[in-house]
Amino acid sequence: MYMTTHEQLVNHAILVGPKFNTNNGIVFDLLQSLTLNGPAWSWISAYQRSHDGRAAWKALVTYYEGDAMQI
């Protein structure tokens, strides 16, 4: 059904509920510790109050893999 294991894992990722909320905060904490006071911090600092790790990660991906970086 899935071409790769990665594709299967992405399609089965939990995006709601208590496990997601816990892991979402952990992801934000990890991103914060890796980017604080660096150039990438400006892209995730907007999510500091909500501790939204998924949104912070998506913001980083959008910037670093977006059109501006590909040109």
Secondary structure, 3 states (H helix, E strand, C coil): CCCCHHHHHHHCCCCCCHHHHHHHHHHHHHHHHHHCCCCCHHHHHHHCCCCCHHHHHHHHHHHHCCHHHHC
